[in-house]
Amino acid sequence: MPTLVVTGTNTDIGKTVVTAAVAAIARAKGQRVAVLKPAQTGVAPGEEGDAHVAARLAGEGVDAFELARFPEPLAPATSARRAGLRPVTPQDAADAARELEAAYDLVLVEGAGGLLVRMDGDGGTLADVAGLLDAPVLVVAAPALGTLNLVQLTGDALRARGLTTRGVVIGAWPHEPGLAERCNVEELAEMAGAPLLGAVPAGAGALDPVRFAAEAGSWLARELGGGWDAAEFAAALR
């Protein structure tokens, strides 16, 4: 009953849409899937948080969970402190994921921002959550300048903690990629120390859930610097 931690090289790069695509592939294999967002920031009361967006896009049978919401769109530790609220600690997140593992085949833990964004006042990060769970990490990368450096730093941080990078997925892949995007594809796997598993195209998050779930596997199976198919991706999640 595995847990997969999903992080990104930055914020607003399609991490939630990639999480939804992974959930959709797992659901197509008959797995029970939960999406856990330990700390949601910058979302008004009553609005969908990232976990709920991912579950909706992935289609029926994917459940969403949050531990806390903090009002300002800042790092979780900062947003919690400014609101006078108790932050979510890595131990909180790990405990919640373990509880979900008892009821689901796959638990997707989506972080806020990047791997080392602070969750609490003691410097806890999503990397600590992955360490407590001994869970593999999927890295979502932006198709833009600066990505290679950020993927290298993320991979180095995971390796230093003895954690596994399951692979890299490009979020918001442009319909007409330029020189930087095409060159990044050639080097991302080396920087991450893990395979490039594919991409989700820009605008995918605006699709209706039925179409999104039907196309998620084929999006991730497109060739980006090497042959790859959806069956390999599903196997990589284990």
C-alpha positions in Angstrom: 0.0 0.0 0.0 2.5 2.6 -1.2 2.7 6.4 -0.6 4.1 8.6 -3.3 5.2 12.1 -2.4 4.8 14.7 -5.2 6.9 17.8 -5.2 7.8 20.5 -7.7 10.7 22.7 -8.7 8.5 25.7 -7.9 4.9 26.7 -7.4 2.3 27.0 -10.1 4.0 24.6 -12.5 1.2 22.0 -12.8 2.0 19.8 -9.7 -1.7 19.3 -9.0 -2.5 18.4 -12.6 0.3 15.9 -12.6 -0.9 14.5 -9.3 -4.4 14.1 -10.9 -2.8 12.3 -13.9 -1.1 9.8 -11.6 -4.3 9.2 -9.7 -6.2 8.7 -13.0 -3.7 6.1 -14.2 -3.9 4.3 -10.8 -7.7 4.3 -10.9 -7.7 2.9 -14.4 -5.7 -0.1 -12.9 -8.4 -0.5 -10.3 -6.5 1.0 -7.4 -8.1 2.9 -4.6 -6.5 6.3 -4.5 -6.3 9.1 -1.9 -4.8 12.6 -2.5 -3.4 14.2 0.7 -2.5 17.9 0.8 -1.0 18.4 4.3 -1.1 22.2 4.2 -3.2 24.2 1.7 -2.4 27.9 1.5 -4.0 30.9 -0.3 -7.4 29.3 -0.8 -10.5 31.1 0.5 -13.0 29.1 2.6 -15.4 27.2 0.4 -13.0 27.1 -2.6 -11.5 23.9 -3.9 -8.0 23.1 -2.6 -5.4 21.4 -4.6 -6.3 17.9 -3.3 -9.9 18.4 -4.3 -9.0 19.7 -7.7 -6.7 16.7 -8.3 -9.5 14.3 -7.2 -12.1 15.9 -9.4 -9.8 15.8 -12.4 -8.8 12.2 -11.8 -12.5 11.1 -11.9 -14.8 9.1 -9.7 -13.2 7.0 -7.0 -10.3 9.3 -5.9 -10.7 10.9 -2.5 -9.2 14.2 -1.3 -7.9 15.1 2.2 -6.5 18.2 3.8 -5.0 18.7 7.2 -5.1 22.5 7.4 -5.7 25.6 5.4 -3.9 28.9 5.9 -5.2 32.1 4.3 -2.2 33.8 2.6 -0.5 32.3 -0.5 2.9 31.9 1.3 5.0 29.1 2.5 2.9 27.0 5.0 5.1 27.9 8.0 4.9 31.6 7.2 1.2 31.6 6.4 0.3 29.7 9.6 2.5 32.0 11.7 0.9 35.2 10.2 -2.6 33.8 10.8 -1.8 32.8 14.4 -2.5 29.1 13.6 -0.7 25.9 14.5 1.3 24.7 11.5 1.2 21.2 10.1 4.4 19.4 11.0 6.1 16.6 9.0 5.0 14.2 11.7 1.4 15.3 11.3 1.6 14.7 7.6 3.3 11.3 7.9 0.8 10.1 10.5 -2.1 11.1 8.2 -0.6 9.3 5.3 -0.1 6.1 7.3 -3.7 6.2 8.3 -4.8 6.5 4.7 -2.5 3.6 3.7 -4.8 1.3 5.7 -7.7 2.1 3.4 -6.2 2.9 0.0 -3.8 1.2 -2.5 -2.1 4.5 -3.4 -1.7 7.6 -1.3 -0.4 10.7 -3.1 1.0 13.4 -0.8 1.2 16.7 -2.6 3.5 19.3 -1.1 3.2 23.1 -1.1 5.8 24.6 -3.4 9.2 22.9 -3.5 10.8 20.1 -1.6 12.5 22.3 1.1 9.7 24.9 1.6 9.2 25.2 5.4 6.1 23.6 6.8 6.6 24.6 10.5 8.7 26.8 12.7 11.2 24.1 13.4 12.3 24.0 9.7 10.3 20.8 8.8 9.9 20.2 5.1 8.2 17.9 2.6 11.6 16.1 2.4 11.1 15.2 6.1 7.7 13.8 5.3 9.1 11.6 2.6 11.9 10.5 5.1 9.4 9.6 7.8 7.4 7.6 5.4 10.4 6.2 3.5 8.4 7.1 0.4 9.6 7.7 -3.1 9.3 11.2 -4.6 8.0 12.3 -8.0 9.4 15.6 -9.1 7.3 17.9 -11.3 9.5 20.3 -13.3 8.6 23.4 -15.2 9.5 23.5 -18.9 11.5 26.7 -18.7 14.9 28.2 -18.1 16.2 27.5 -14.6 14.6 24.1 -14.4 17.8 22.2 -14.8 19.4 23.9 -11.8 16.2 23.4 -9.6 15.9 19.7 -10.6 19.6 19.2 -9.8 19.2 20.8 -6.4 16.0 18.8 -5.7 17.7 15.5 -6.7 20.8 16.3 -4.6 18.6 17.0 -1.5 16.8 13.7 -1.9 20.0 11.7 -2.4 21.5 13.4 0.7 18.6 12.0 2.7 18.8 8.6 1.1 15.4 9.1 -0.6 14.4 7.8 -4.0 13.5 10.0 -6.9 10.9 7.9 -8.7 11.1 10.1 -11.8 10.5 13.5 -13.3 7.3 14.7 -15.0 7.1 18.0 -16.9 4.1 20.0 -16.0 2.4 22.4 -18.4 4.3 21.3 -21.4 3.7 24.0 -24.1 2.0 23.1 -27.4 4.8 24.7 -29.3 8.0 24.2 -27.2 10.9 26.5 -27.8 14.7 25.8 -27.8 15.0 25.9 -23.9 12.1 23.4 -23.5 13.5 21.0 -26.1 17.0 21.2 -24.6 15.8 20.7 -21.1 14.2 17.5 -22.1 17.5 16.1 -23.1 19.1 16.8 -19.7 16.4 16.6 -17.0 16.9 12.9 -16.3 20.6 13.2 -15.7 20.1 16.2 -13.4 17.4 14.3 -11.4 19.2 11.0 -11.3 15.9 9.5 -12.3 13.9 8.8 -15.5 11.9 11.4 -17.4 8.5 9.9 -17.3 6.6 12.2 -19.6 4.7 15.4 -19.6 1.2 16.8 -19.1 0.3 19.5 -21.6 -0.5 23.1 -20.8 -4.3 23.6 -20.3 -5.0 20.0 -19.2 -6.4 21.3 -15.9 -9.2 23.0 -17.7 -10.6 19.8 -19.2 -13.7 18.0 -17.8 -12.9 15.0 -15.5 -14.0 12.4 -18.0 -11.8 13.6 -20.8 -8.9 14.3 -18.4 -9.0 10.8 -16.9 -9.2 9.2 -20.4 -6.2 11.1 -21.7 -3.9 11.3 -18.7 -2.1 8.1 -19.5 -1.5 9.0 -23.1 -0.2 12.4 -22.1 2.4 10.9 -19.8 3.3 8.3 -22.4 4.4 10.7 -25.1 8.0 10.4 -26.0 10.3 13.0 -24.5 13.8 12.1 -25.0 13.2 8.4 -25.1 10.5 5.7 -25.5 8.2 5.1 -22.6 4.7 3.9 -22.1 1.9 4.0 -19.5 2.5 0.5 -18.3 6.1 1.4 -17.3 4.7 4.4 -15.5 2.2 2.4 -13.5 5.0 0.0 -12.6 7.2 2.9 -11.5 4.7 3.9 -8.9 5.2 0.7 -7.0 
